[in-house]
Every structure is written in C-alpha cells, then in structure tokens.
C-alpha cells in the first residue's frame, strides 16, 4: 500500500513538473532582436503606406475621378431611401466611425445577411470584390447590395425613379451623364422592377421593352459609378508600423514599435508566414486562398472563388459588359482570370490595415478575436471543402502574443477629409 502511494506521488510530481516545464517553455520571454538588415528594411518599405502607388484607373467607370461624381456618390452613400424600408443605406454596414465596418459577424441590413462586411478603406486598389470575387470593379460591386433582399432589398427601377424624382440628384446626374429619360409613365417604367428579385418584380421587369430595360440599367449602372467615385476617396492613414519603417529608413531610433511588436513583425515575415498573402502597403495580395475556415453552424461550406469567378464572368455589369466604359483591351483582369480546383472554398485575402477595429473576422465572422485568428492559422486543420493551403506553424504562446501585438500596430486613422465621413 505504501509503495503504491509512493508511486502515485512520483507520478503526480512528474506530471506537475512536466506541465510547469511546458508552460514555462510556452510563455518564457524570447530574447527579441531589434536589429534589422538592409534587406529587411527594403522589404518593410515595400509594405509601408509610402509605397502605395497612385489610385489605379477604373476603365469601366468614366467618372471614377470626377469630383462632381464623388459628391453625388457621397449623398447616395448615406441615403436610406435606397432601401425598401427607408432605413438602410450603404453607411448602415460601412460605418465611418467603425472604419467603414460594422463590427458584426454578419452584416445586418433589412435582414441579417450571410457574410461579414468587408471594409472600404483602400478598396479601390483591389481588382475583385466580395469575399468570393464575384464583382470585378468597385462600381459594379456597389450595385449588388441594393438589390440583395437581405441588405437594401430595393430594385434597379426604384433607384432610377429615386434619381429621376429627386431634384438635386436629377440635376447632378444630368450634369454628369446627360439628360435622364422621362420615367413618369409607371406602366412603361414600373416602380419596382428587376430581373433578380421576387416574382412580381421579375414580372414587372419582363413587362418592359428591351430598350426601356436598357434605360433603367444605364441609370442603375451610373449610380454604381458615382458611388465608386466617392469610395475611391476612402484611404487608410499612417499607423505606428509606417512610422517605424520611416524611422528605420532614415536611421533614426526606431521607437514607433516596442520590442514585443518588433518580435511579432519578425514572426510575420518569417515563421508565421503571414507575408505570403498579406503583403504590400495594404497587407493583401488581393488573391484568393482556402485556409480551412469552418462554415457557420448550419451552413454548407462556401464554394468561394470557384463560384465567384463564374458569376463575375457572366455579370452584365462587368468590365466587358454593355454598361462598362472600357474597351476589351482594358479588361485584362477579367479576360485572363484563371479558375481551377484550388479555388474551391477560396476567399479573398482581406487587408490587415486597422485590423483591431474590424472584428469579427473571416468571410462569415466565424472568429471573434485576433487571438482566435492566430490560433486558427497556427493549427491549420484540414479543410472540409477543398484544400487548406495553410500549414501548422508551431507557434509558442508567447509568439502568438507577439504576433498579435504587431498586428494591432497596423491601426491608424482614416486619411480622408472629414467632410466625406458624414452625411452631406
């Protein structure tokens, strides 16, 4: 009996010793190097906002950089009349006070939507929109929520009538695009008609002639173009990371990031492999990756980019479509987009700028905190749909904390004149 008790004590002691040793290894401080080689500094400079190029052109949108278009888009962005209930505007989900996010797992418009709200800061630099990339321009993306029954729940004919019947909108629109057609005949131009909505909306759309449908589609597309002109002004501002890079490049004492944040940055560039997808001044490669994120409970896995590309290619409002201002030679992203099995379940790489202000994370808000995101990539479990490109990282607990500290250093202000952040 005594021997058994003695063995039990030994086992308990060994177990506690091993547990303490493991905890000590997980959480013991790692000597943080604050030395940066010239090659490191060059790489970091490529990730600074100072390296952000001028806004790319938007060949499908002739008014993309017209100040008058941005002014009209600004008004429409905050206009709740673009919804069936009169309570939802673009700013309902893209809230300026929350870095043009809503801090919800799933967006809520007229009803709860099925995807997490993507931010708009720097969005004009992306060649694809939505998590699955089903839109190929900022202006065509702006149209989809308007007719989504869970978001604005409106229709293109309602939008056309709103523009036509609102004196201020009509005047600004006509200064940009020419005279509006007379939409006063409601039999010819039903108030609530779209090819994508309810049976009654579709029937109303089918009752219209092809030429009248084209008139409404032109107005609808142009509303997307002025919304994009406004959204092109929304850019991220300098963060502590950018100040740190400037200090390194100038030879000044690099104090904008503390030693913990610098250790996290080194992990970001090396062991954690974040830079493979989150690179450049906006910390995104604008590509699509399957990283094994589980779907929300009760929801089937998303086909992701594999389906999004098909939709983008068949979209009448794409770069090659009849409502685009581009010629085919200017639509290389769409013309040469590649599919493949590797895109099954792949979602668009989100920017990491202002990451701490845009929780929850992932395409359906599945992860609540940055700590959960880091743990997800650290474990890199098999995807249930498609192939998980990520590999287990083997990060220690202290390293996960360091990485999180660096990611939080990417928070900055919004580099936009304050007049654009409030309703006009």
C-alpha positions as a Markdown table, in Angstrom:
| # | Residue | x | y | z |
|---|---|---|---|---|
| 1 | Unk | 0.0 | 0.0 | 0.0 |
| 2 | Unk | 2.8 | 2.4 | 0.9 |
| 3 | Unk | 4.6 | 1.6 | -2.3 |
| 4 | Unk | 1.5 | 2.4 | -4.3 |
| 5 | Unk | 1.1 | 5.8 | -2.6 |
| 6 | Unk | 4.8 | 6.5 | -3.2 |
| 7 | Unk | 4.4 | 5.7 | -6.9 |
| 8 | Unk | 1.3 | 7.9 | -7.1 |
| 9 | Unk | 3.2 | 10.8 | -5.5 |
| 10 | Unk | 6.1 | 10.3 | -8.0 |
| 11 | Unk | 3.7 | 10.3 | -11.0 |
| 12 | Unk | 1.9 | 13.4 | -9.7 |
| 13 | Unk | 5.2 | 15.2 | -9.1 |
| 14 | Unk | 6.5 | 14.3 | -12.6 |
| 15 | Unk | 3.3 | 15.3 | -14.2 |
| 16 | Unk | 3.3 | 18.7 | -12.4 |
| 17 | Unk | 7.0 | 19.1 | -13.3 |
| 18 | Unk | 6.3 | 18.4 | -17.0 |
| 19 | Unk | 3.3 | 20.7 | -17.0 |
| 20 | Unk | 5.3 | 23.5 | -15.4 |
| 21 | Unk | 8.1 | 23.0 | -17.8 |
| 22 | Unk | 5.7 | 23.1 | -20.8 |
| 23 | Unk | 4.1 | 26.2 | -19.5 |
| 24 | Unk | 7.5 | 27.8 | -18.9 |
| 25 | Unk | 8.5 | 27.0 | -22.5 |
| 26 | Unk | 5.3 | 28.3 | -23.9 |
| 27 | Unk | 5.4 | 31.6 | -22.1 |
| 28 | Unk | 9.0 | 32.2 | -21.3 |
| 29 | Unk | 10.2 | 35.5 | -22.9 |
| 30 | Unk | 12.1 | 35.1 | -26.1 |
| 31 | Unk | 15.1 | 37.5 | -26.4 |
| 32 | Unk | 13.8 | 40.0 | -29.0 |
| 33 | Unk | 16.2 | 41.2 | -31.6 |
| 34 | Unk | 15.7 | 44.8 | -32.7 |
| 35 | Unk | 18.3 | 44.6 | -35.4 |
| 36 | Unk | 17.2 | 44.9 | -39.0 |
| 37 | Unk | 19.3 | 44.2 | -42.0 |
| 38 | Unk | 19.2 | 46.4 | -45.1 |
| 39 | Unk | 17.3 | 43.6 | -46.9 |
| 40 | Unk | 14.7 | 43.6 | -44.1 |
| 41 | Unk | 14.3 | 47.4 | -44.3 |
| 42 | Unk | 13.8 | 47.3 | -48.1 |
| 43 | Unk | 11.1 | 44.7 | -47.6 |
| 44 | Unk | 9.4 | 46.7 | -44.9 |
| 45 | Unk | 9.5 | 49.8 | -47.1 |
| 46 | Unk | 7.5 | 47.9 | -49.7 |
| 47 | Unk | 4.8 | 47.4 | -47.1 |
| 48 | Unk | 4.6 | 51.0 | -45.9 |
| 49 | Unk | 1.9 | 53.4 | -47.0 |
| 50 | Unk | 4.7 | 55.5 | -48.5 |
| 51 | Unk | 4.9 | 52.8 | -51.1 |
| 52 | Unk | 1.2 | 52.9 | -52.0 |
| 53 | Unk | 1.0 | 53.8 | -55.7 |
| 54 | Unk | -1.5 | 56.3 | -57.1 |
| 55 | Unk | -5.0 | 55.0 | -57.4 |
| 56 | Unk | -5.3 | 52.6 | -60.3 |
| 57 | Unk | -7.5 | 53.6 | -63.2 |
| 58 | Unk | -11.1 | 52.3 | -63.4 |
| 59 | Unk | -11.5 | 51.8 | -67.1 |
| 60 | Unk | -15.1 | 50.8 | -66.8 |
| 61 | Unk | -16.0 | 54.0 | -65.0 |
| 62 | Unk | -15.5 | 57.2 | -66.9 |
| 63 | Unk | -16.4 | 59.4 | -63.9 |
| 64 | Unk | -14.3 | 57.5 | -61.4 |
| 65 | Unk | -12.2 | 60.5 | -60.5 |
| 66 | Unk | -14.7 | 63.3 | -61.3 |
| 67 | Unk | -15.2 | 65.4 | -58.1 |
| 68 | Unk | -18.9 | 66.0 | -59.1 |
| 69 | Unk | -19.4 | 62.3 | -59.3 |
| 70 | Unk | -17.8 | 61.8 | -55.9 |
| 71 | Unk | -20.1 | 64.5 | -54.5 |
| 72 | Unk | -23.2 | 62.7 | -55.8 |
| 73 | Unk | -21.9 | 59.4 | -54.7 |
| 74 | Unk | -21.4 | 60.8 | -51.2 |
| 75 | Unk | -25.0 | 61.8 | -51.0 |
| 76 | Unk | -26.3 | 58.5 | -52.2 |
| 77 | Unk | -24.0 | 56.5 | -49.9 |
| 78 | Unk | -25.8 | 57.9 | -46.9 |
| 79 | Unk | -29.3 | 57.9 | -48.4 |
| 80 | Unk | -31.6 | 55.4 | -46.7 |
| 81 | Unk | -34.2 | 55.8 | -49.5 |
| 82 | Unk | -32.1 | 53.2 | -51.4 |
| 83 | Unk | -33.8 | 50.5 | -49.3 |
| 84 | Unk | -37.3 | 49.0 | -49.3 |
| 85 | Unk | -37.8 | 50.1 | -45.7 |
| 86 | Unk | -36.3 | 53.5 | -45.9 |
| 87 | Unk | -33.9 | 52.6 | -43.0 |
| 88 | Unk | -30.8 | 51.2 | -44.7 |
| 89 | Unk | -28.1 | 53.0 | -46.6 |
| 90 | Unk | -24.6 | 51.9 | -47.6 |
| 91 | Unk | -23.4 | 53.5 | -44.4 |
| 92 | Unk | -25.5 | 51.1 | -42.3 |
| 93 | Unk | -22.9 | 48.4 | -42.7 |
| 94 | Unk | -20.0 | 50.6 | -43.9 |
| 95 | Unk | -19.9 | 52.9 | -40.9 |
| 96 | Unk | -17.3 | 55.7 | -41.0 |
| 97 | Unk | -17.0 | 55.7 | -37.2 |
| 98 | Unk | -16.0 | 52.0 | -37.4 |
| 99 | Unk | -13.5 | 52.2 | -40.2 |
| 100 | Unk | -16.3 | 51.6 | -42.7 |
| 101 | Unk | -17.1 | 48.3 | -41.0 |
| 102 | Unk | -20.0 | 47.4 | -38.6 |
| 103 | Unk | -18.2 | 45.2 | -36.1 |
| 104 | Unk | -20.8 | 42.4 | -36.6 |
| 105 | Unk | -20.1 | 38.8 | -37.5 |
| 106 | Unk | -22.7 | 39.1 | -40.3 |
| 107 | Unk | -24.0 | 42.3 | -41.9 |
| 108 | Unk | -27.5 | 43.4 | -41.0 |
| 109 | Unk | -29.5 | 45.4 | -43.5 |
| 110 | Unk | -33.2 | 44.9 | -43.9 |
| 111 | Unk | -32.4 | 41.4 | -42.5 |
| 112 | Unk | -29.3 | 39.6 | -41.4 |
| 113 | Unk | -27.0 | 38.9 | -44.4 |
| 114 | Unk | -24.8 | 35.9 | -44.8 |
| 115 | Unk | -21.3 | 37.5 | -45.0 |
| 116 | Unk | -19.1 | 39.6 | -42.9 |
| 117 | Unk | -18.8 | 43.2 | -44.0 |
| 118 | Unk | -15.6 | 44.0 | -45.9 |
| 119 | Unk | -14.1 | 47.4 | -45.2 |
| 120 | Unk | -13.8 | 50.1 | -47.8 |
| 121 | Unk | -10.5 | 51.8 | -46.9 |
| 122 | Unk | -8.2 | 51.2 | -49.8 |
| 123 | Unk | -10.8 | 49.1 | -51.6 |
| 124 | Unk | -10.2 | 50.9 | -54.9 |
| 125 | Unk | -6.9 | 49.1 | -55.2 |
| 126 | Unk | -8.5 | 45.7 | -55.5 |
| 127 | Unk | -9.3 | 44.1 | -58.8 |
| 128 | Unk | -12.0 | 41.9 | -57.3 |
| 129 | Unk | -14.8 | 42.5 | -54.8 |
| 130 | Unk | -16.9 | 40.5 | -52.3 |
| 131 | Unk | -15.3 | 37.6 | -50.4 |
| 132 | Unk | -15.6 | 35.3 | -53.5 |
| 133 | Unk | -14.6 | 38.0 | -56.0 |
| 134 | Unk | -17.9 | 37.9 | -57.9 |
| 135 | Unk | -17.6 | 41.5 | -59.0 |
| 136 | Unk | -14.6 | 42.9 | -60.9 |
| 137 | Unk | -15.0 | 46.6 | -60.1 |
| 138 | Unk | -15.9 | 48.9 | -57.3 |
| 139 | Unk | -18.8 | 50.4 | -59.3 |
| 140 | Unk | -20.4 | 47.0 | -60.2 |
| 141 | Unk | -19.9 | 45.9 | -56.6 |
| 142 | Unk | -21.9 | 48.9 | -55.3 |
| 143 | Unk | -24.9 | 47.7 | -57.2 |
| 144 | Unk | -25.3 | 44.2 | -55.7 |
| 145 | Unk | -26.3 | 45.2 | -52.1 |
| 146 | Unk | -29.0 | 47.5 | -53.4 |
| 147 | Unk | -30.9 | 44.5 | -54.9 |
| 148 | Unk | -29.9 | 42.0 | -52.2 |
| 149 | Unk | -33.2 | 41.1 | -50.3 |
| 150 | Unk | -31.2 | 40.9 | -47.1 |
| 151 | Unk | -29.4 | 44.2 | -47.5 |
| 152 | Unk | -31.1 | 47.1 | -49.2 |
| 153 | Unk | -33.9 | 45.0 | -50.6 |
| 154 | Unk | -34.5 | 47.6 | -53.4 |
| 155 | Unk | -34.6 | 47.3 | -57.2 |
| 156 | Unk | -32.9 | 49.0 | -60.1 |
| 157 | Unk | -36.2 | 50.6 | -61.2 |
| 158 | Unk | -36.7 | 52.1 | -57.7 |
| 159 | Unk | -33.2 | 53.5 | -57.9 |
| 160 | Unk | -33.9 | 55.0 | -61.3 |
| 161 | Unk | -37.1 | 56.6 | -60.0 |
| 162 | Unk | -35.4 | 58.0 | -57.0 |
| 163 | Unk | -32.7 | 59.7 | -59.1 |
| 164 | Unk | -35.3 | 61.0 | -61.5 |
| 165 | Unk | -37.7 | 62.3 | -58.9 |
| 166 | Unk | -35.2 | 63.9 | -56.6 |
| 167 | Unk | -34.4 | 67.4 | -57.9 |
| 168 | Unk | -30.9 | 67.6 | -56.5 |
| 169 | Unk | -30.0 | 64.1 | -57.7 |
| 170 | Unk | -31.5 | 64.7 | -61.2 |
| 171 | Unk | -29.6 | 67.9 | -61.7 |
| 172 | Unk | -26.2 | 66.4 | -60.6 |
| 173 | Unk | -26.8 | 63.2 | -62.6 |
| 174 | Unk | -27.7 | 65.1 | -65.8 |
| 175 | Unk | -24.6 | 67.3 | -65.5 |
| 176 | Unk | -22.5 | 64.1 | -65.4 |
| 177 | Unk | -24.3 | 61.7 | -67.8 |
| 178 | Unk | -26.7 | 63.8 | -69.9 |
| 179 | Unk | -30.5 | 64.0 | -69.8 |
| 180 | Unk | -32.5 | 61.4 | -67.9 |
| 181 | Unk | -35.4 | 59.7 | -69.7 |
| 182 | Unk | -38.9 | 60.6 | -68.7 |
| 183 | Unk | -39.9 | 57.8 | -66.3 |
| 184 | Unk | -43.3 | 59.2 | -65.3 |
| 185 | Unk | -45.3 | 56.6 | -67.2 |
| 186 | Unk | -45.5 | 53.9 | -64.5 |
| 187 | Unk | -46.9 | 51.3 | -66.8 |
| 188 | Unk | -43.9 | 51.7 | -69.1 |
| 189 | Unk | -41.5 | 52.1 | -66.2 |
| 190 | Unk | -42.8 | 50.1 | -63.1 |
| 191 | Unk | -41.6 | 51.5 | -59.8 |
| 192 | Unk | -40.4 | 48.1 | -58.5 |
| 193 | Unk | -38.8 | 46.0 | -61.3 |
| 194 | Unk | -35.7 | 43.9 | -61.5 |
| 195 | Unk | -34.7 | 40.7 | -63.3 |
| 196 | Unk | -33.3 | 39.3 | -60.0 |
| 197 | Unk | -36.0 | 39.9 | -57.4 |
| 198 | Unk | -39.4 | 38.4 | -56.4 |
| 199 | Unk | -41.8 | 37.0 | -58.9 |
| 200 | Unk | -43.7 | 40.3 | -59.0 |
| 201 | Unk | -40.5 | 42.3 | -59.5 |
| 202 | Unk | -39.4 | 39.9 | -62.3 |
| 203 | Unk | -42.8 | 40.1 | -64.0 |
| 204 | Unk | -42.7 | 43.9 | -63.9 |
| 205 | Unk | -39.3 | 43.8 | -65.5 |
| 206 | Unk | -40.4 | 41.4 | -68.2 |
| 207 | Unk | -43.4 | 43.7 | -69.0 |
| 208 | Unk | -40.9 | 46.4 | -70.1 |
| 209 | Unk | -39.4 | 46.6 | -73.6 |
| 210 | Unk | -35.8 | 45.8 | -74.1 |
| 211 | Unk | -35.0 | 49.4 | -74.8 |
| 212 | Unk | -36.7 | 50.6 | -71.6 |
| 213 | Unk | -34.9 | 48.0 | -69.6 |
| 214 | Unk | -31.7 | 49.4 | -71.1 |
| 215 | Unk | -32.6 | 52.9 | -69.9 |
| 216 | Unk | -33.1 | 51.7 | -66.4 |
| 217 | Unk | -30.0 | 49.7 | -66.4 |
| 218 | Unk | -28.0 | 52.7 | -67.6 |
| 219 | Unk | -29.2 | 54.7 | -64.7 |
| 220 | Unk | -28.6 | 51.9 | -62.2 |
| 221 | Unk | -25.0 | 51.4 | -63.5 |
| 222 | Unk | -24.3 | 55.1 | -63.3 |
| 223 | Unk | -25.4 | 55.2 | -59.7 |
| 224 | Unk | -22.8 | 52.4 | -59.1 |
| 225 | Unk | -20.2 | 54.6 | -60.8 |
| 226 | Unk | -20.8 | 57.7 | -58.7 |
| 227 | Unk | -20.8 | 55.5 | -55.5 |
| 228 | Unk | -17.4 | 54.2 | -56.6 |
| 229 | Unk | -16.1 | 57.7 | -57.3 |
| 230 | Unk | -16.9 | 58.5 | -53.6 |
| 231 | Unk | -15.5 | 55.3 | -52.3 |
| 232 | Unk | -12.2 | 55.9 | -54.2 |
| 233 | Unk | -11.6 | 58.7 | -51.7 |
| 234 | Unk | -11.6 | 56.4 | -48.7 |
| 235 | Unk | -8.0 | 55.5 | -47.8 |
| 236 | Unk | -6.2 | 54.3 | -44.7 |
| 237 | Unk | -3.9 | 56.6 | -42.8 |
| 238 | Unk | -0.5 | 56.1 | -41.2 |
| 239 | Unk | -0.1 | 53.6 | -38.4 |
| 240 | Unk | 2.7 | 53.0 | -35.9 |
| 241 | Unk | 4.1 | 50.4 | -38.3 |
| 242 | Unk | 4.5 | 53.1 | -41.0 |
| 243 | Unk | 6.2 | 55.4 | -38.6 |
| 244 | Unk | 8.6 | 52.6 | -37.6 |
| 245 | Unk | 9.5 | 51.9 | -41.2 |
| 246 | Unk | 10.2 | 55.6 | -41.8 |
| 247 | Unk | 12.5 | 55.6 | -38.7 |
| 248 | Unk | 14.4 | 52.6 | -39.9 |
| 249 | Unk | 14.9 | 54.0 | -43.4 |
| 250 | Unk | 16.1 | 57.4 | -42.1 |
| 251 | Unk | 18.5 | 55.9 | -39.5 |
| 252 | Unk | 16.6 | 57.4 | -36.6 |
| 253 | Unk | 16.0 | 55.5 | -33.4 |
| 254 | Unk | 13.2 | 53.0 | -34.3 |
| 255 | Unk | 10.9 | 53.6 | -31.3 |
| 256 | Unk | 7.4 | 53.6 | -33.0 |
| 257 | Unk | 7.2 | 49.8 | -32.3 |
| 258 | Unk | 8.2 | 48.4 | -29.0 |
| 259 | Unk | 10.3 | 45.2 | -28.7 |
| 260 | Unk | 7.2 | 42.9 | -28.4 |
| 261 | Unk | 5.7 | 44.4 | -31.6 |
| 262 | Unk | 9.0 | 44.1 | -33.4 |
| 263 | Unk | 9.3 | 40.5 | -32.4 |
| 264 | Unk | 5.8 | 40.0 | -33.8 |
| 265 | Unk | 6.8 | 41.7 | -37.0 |
| 266 | Unk | 9.8 | 39.3 | -37.4 |
| 267 | Unk | 7.3 | 36.4 | -36.9 |
| 268 | Unk | 5.0 | 37.9 | -39.5 |
| 269 | Unk | 7.8 | 38.0 | -42.1 |
| 270 | Unk | 9.2 | 34.5 | -41.3 |
| 271 | Unk | 7.9 | 31.8 | -39.0 |
| 272 | Unk | 4.2 | 32.7 | -39.2 |
| 273 | Unk | 4.4 | 33.1 | -43.0 |
| 274 | Unk | 1.7 | 35.8 | -42.9 |
| 275 | Unk | 3.6 | 37.8 | -45.6 |
| 276 | Unk | 2.9 | 35.1 | -48.2 |
| 277 | Unk | -0.6 | 36.5 | -48.6 |
| 278 | Unk | -0.6 | 39.7 | -46.6 |
| 279 | Unk | 2.0 | 41.8 | -48.4 |
| 280 | Unk | 2.3 | 45.2 | -50.0 |
| 281 | Unk | 1.2 | 48.6 | -48.5 |
| 282 | Unk | -2.4 | 47.3 | -47.9 |
| 283 | Unk | -1.2 | 44.0 | -46.5 |
| 284 | Unk | -3.1 | 41.9 | -49.1 |
| 285 | Unk | -2.1 | 40.2 | -52.3 |
| 286 | Unk | -5.7 | 40.6 | -53.5 |
| 287 | Unk | -5.8 | 36.9 | -54.3 |
| 288 | Unk | -8.0 | 34.1 | -53.1 |
| 289 | Unk | -7.0 | 31.3 | -50.7 |
| 290 | Unk | -8.6 | 28.4 | -48.9 |
| 291 | Unk | -7.4 | 28.5 | -45.3 |
| 292 | Unk | -9.7 | 25.9 | -43.9 |
| 293 | Unk | -12.1 | 28.2 | -42.1 |
| 294 | Unk | -15.2 | 26.2 | -41.0 |
| 295 | Unk | -18.6 | 27.4 | -42.2 |
| 296 | Unk | -21.0 | 28.8 | -39.7 |
| 297 | Unk | -23.1 | 26.2 | -37.8 |
| 298 | Unk | -25.9 | 25.0 | -40.0 |
| 299 | Unk | -24.4 | 26.4 | -43.2 |
| 300 | Unk | -22.9 | 24.4 | -46.1 |
| 301 | Unk | -19.3 | 25.3 | -47.0 |
| 302 | Unk | -18.9 | 28.2 | -49.4 |
| 303 | Unk | -17.7 | 27.3 | -52.9 |
| 304 | Unk | -15.8 | 30.6 | -52.7 |
| 305 | Unk | -13.8 | 31.9 | -55.6 |
| 306 | Unk | -14.6 | 28.9 | -57.8 |
| 307 | Unk | -18.3 | 30.1 | -58.0 |
| 308 | Unk | -17.4 | 33.8 | -57.6 |
| 309 | Unk | -15.3 | 33.7 | -60.8 |
| 310 | Unk | -18.2 | 32.2 | -62.8 |
| 311 | Unk | -20.5 | 34.9 | -61.6 |
| 312 | Unk | -18.0 | 37.7 | -62.4 |
| 313 | Unk | -17.6 | 36.4 | -65.9 |
| 314 | Unk | -21.3 | 36.3 | -66.6 |
| 315 | Unk | -22.2 | 39.6 | -64.9 |
| 316 | Unk | -23.7 | 42.1 | -67.3 |
| 317 | Unk | -22.1 | 44.9 | -65.2 |
| 318 | Unk | -18.6 | 43.5 | -65.6 |
| 319 | Unk | -15.7 | 45.3 | -67.4 |
| 320 | Unk | -16.7 | 43.6 | -70.7 |
| 321 | Unk | -20.4 | 44.3 | -70.3 |
| 322 | Unk | -22.6 | 46.8 | -72.2 |
| 323 | Unk | -22.6 | 49.2 | -69.2 |
| 324 | Unk | -18.8 | 49.5 | -68.9 |
| 325 | Unk | -16.9 | 52.4 | -70.3 |
| 326 | Unk | -13.9 | 50.3 | -71.0 |
| 327 | Unk | -12.8 | 48.7 | -74.2 |
| 328 | Unk | -12.0 | 45.0 | -74.1 |
| 329 | Unk | -8.2 | 45.6 | -74.1 |
| 330 | Unk | -8.6 | 47.3 | -70.7 |
| 331 | Unk | -10.2 | 44.3 | -69.1 |
| 332 | Unk | -7.2 | 42.1 | -68.6 |
| 333 | Unk | -8.1 | 41.1 | -65.0 |
| 334 | Unk | -11.4 | 39.6 | -66.2 |
| 335 | Unk | -10.2 | 38.3 | -69.5 |
| 336 | Unk | -7.3 | 36.4 | -68.1 |
| 337 | Unk | -8.7 | 35.3 | -64.8 |
| 338 | Unk | -7.9 | 31.7 | -64.1 |
| 339 | Unk | -10.1 | 29.1 | -62.5 |
| 340 | Unk | -9.1 | 25.7 | -61.1 |
| 341 | Unk | -9.8 | 23.2 | -58.3 |
| 342 | Unk | -7.5 | 25.1 | -56.0 |
| 343 | Unk | -10.1 | 27.9 | -55.9 |
| 344 | Unk | -12.8 | 25.7 | -54.3 |
| 345 | Unk | -13.6 | 27.3 | -50.9 |
| 346 | Unk | -11.1 | 30.1 | -51.5 |
| 347 | Unk | -11.9 | 33.5 | -50.1 |
| 348 | Unk | -10.4 | 36.9 | -50.9 |
| 349 | Unk | -7.4 | 38.0 | -48.8 |
| 350 | Unk | -8.5 | 40.9 | -46.6 |
| 351 | Unk | -6.4 | 43.9 | -45.8 |
| 352 | Unk | -4.8 | 43.9 | -42.4 |
| 353 | Unk | -4.9 | 47.6 | -42.0 |
| 354 | Unk | -6.9 | 48.7 | -38.9 |
| 355 | Unk | -7.4 | 45.0 | -38.1 |
| 356 | Unk | -8.1 | 45.5 | -34.5 |
| 357 | Unk | -11.1 | 47.7 | -35.3 |
| 358 | Unk | -12.8 | 45.3 | -37.8 |
| 359 | Unk | -13.6 | 42.2 | -35.7 |
| 360 | Unk | -15.2 | 39.6 | -36.0 |
| 361 | Unk | -13.0 | 38.0 | -38.7 |
| 362 | Unk | -13.3 | 35.7 | -41.8 |
| 363 | Unk | -15.9 | 35.6 | -44.5 |
| 364 | Unk | -18.8 | 34.9 | -42.2 |
| 365 | Unk | -17.4 | 36.4 | -39.0 |
| 366 | Unk | -16.5 | 32.9 | -37.6 |
| 367 | Unk | -13.7 | 34.1 | -35.4 |
| 368 | Unk | -14.3 | 36.7 | -32.8 |
| 369 | Unk | -10.8 | 37.8 | -31.9 |
| 370 | Unk | -7.3 | 38.2 | -33.3 |
| 371 | Unk | -6.1 | 35.6 | -30.8 |
| 372 | Unk | -8.6 | 33.1 | -32.4 |
| 373 | Unk | -7.4 | 34.0 | -35.9 |
| 374 | Unk | -3.8 | 33.4 | -35.0 |
| 375 | Unk | -4.7 | 30.1 | -33.3 |
| 376 | Unk | -6.6 | 29.1 | -36.4 |
| 377 | Unk | -3.6 | 29.6 | -38.7 |
| 378 | Unk | -1.3 | 28.1 | -36.1 |
| 379 | Unk | -3.3 | 24.8 | -36.1 |
| 380 | Unk | -4.1 | 24.8 | -39.8 |
| 381 | Unk | -6.5 | 21.9 | -39.6 |
| 382 | Unk | -7.7 | 20.2 | -42.8 |
| 383 | Unk | -10.4 | 22.0 | -44.8 |
| 384 | Unk | -13.8 | 20.2 | -45.0 |
| 385 | Unk | -14.2 | 21.6 | -48.5 |
| 386 | Unk | -11.3 | 22.0 | -50.9 |
| 387 | Unk | -7.7 | 22.1 | -49.7 |
| 388 | Unk | -6.3 | 24.2 | -46.9 |
| 389 | Unk | -3.2 | 26.0 | -48.2 |
| 390 | Unk | -2.0 | 26.9 | -44.7 |
| 391 | Unk | 0.3 | 24.6 | -42.8 |
| 392 | Unk | 0.7 | 24.3 | -39.0 |
| 393 | Unk | 3.1 | 26.9 | -37.6 |
| 394 | Unk | 4.1 | 25.6 | -34.2 |
| 395 | Unk | 4.0 | 29.0 | -32.6 |
| 396 | Unk | 4.6 | 29.2 | -28.8 |
| 397 | Unk | 2.1 | 31.1 | -26.7 |
| 398 | Unk | 4.5 | 34.0 | -26.3 |
| 399 | Unk | 5.0 | 34.1 | -30.1 |
| 400 | Unk | 1.2 | 34.2 | -30.6 |
| 401 | Unk | 1.0 | 37.2 | -28.3 |
| 402 | Unk | 3.9 | 38.9 | -30.0 |
| 403 | Unk | 2.3 | 38.4 | -33.4 |
| 404 | Unk | -1.0 | 39.9 | -32.1 |
| 405 | Unk | 0.8 | 42.9 | -30.7 |
| 406 | Unk | 2.3 | 43.6 | -34.1 |
| 407 | Unk | -1.0 | 43.2 | -35.9 |
| 408 | Unk | -2.5 | 45.8 | -33.6 |
| 409 | Unk | 0.2 | 48.2 | -34.6 |
| 410 | Unk | -1.4 | 48.4 | -38.0 |
| 411 | Unk | -4.2 | 50.6 | -36.6 |
| 412 | Unk | -4.2 | 54.1 | -37.9 |
| 413 | Unk | -6.5 | 57.0 | -38.8 |
| 414 | Unk | -8.6 | 57.4 | -41.9 |
| 415 | Unk | -6.7 | 59.5 | -44.5 |
| 416 | Unk | -9.8 | 61.3 | -45.7 |
| 417 | Unk | -11.1 | 64.9 | -45.4 |
| 418 | Unk | -13.6 | 64.8 | -42.6 |
| 419 | Unk | -16.4 | 66.1 | -44.9 |
| 420 | Unk | -16.5 | 62.8 | -46.6 |
| 421 | Unk | -17.1 | 60.9 | -43.3 |
| 422 | Unk | -20.5 | 62.4 | -42.5 |
| 423 | Unk | -23.8 | 62.7 | -44.3 |
| 424 | Unk | -23.8 | 65.7 | -46.6 |
